[in-house]
Amino acid sequence: DDLKEYAFRSEAGRNIYSAIENKDQKHIDIQDLKDMLDEDTALFIEEIEDEVIPHGREERIFEDCIRLIRKNKLKDSEESILMRLSMADENENEKEILELTQQLMEIQKELKE
């Protein structure tokens, strides 16, 4: 499930996400991460550290961000399926209605978790 293109509008954001995703370790050392990136993106991380993220809460905030991005993506999928269900209903396409209903139920189950 690649969230990079969905969640990150800036090239710097996509680069940071890719670098984190490619790390073998569970824990990300910020300095190691900066060393993997170009100078502009590394400066972007420093700005985030200085202005946005309270020291010691980095991992929790990162996890919360990923969780929120996934939830928003699921909500977008839910809206799309509801629209497609409406069109399938108008066309009386029973097979498509069943498939979309199943997808919708799976998404709604994930949203509750």
ABEGO torsion letter per residue (X at the ends): XBAAAAABABAAAAAAAAAAAABABABBBAAAAAAABBAAAAAAAAAAAAAABBBGAAAAAAAAAAAAAAAAAAAAAAAAAAAAAAAAAAAGBAAAAAAAAAAAAAAAAAAAX
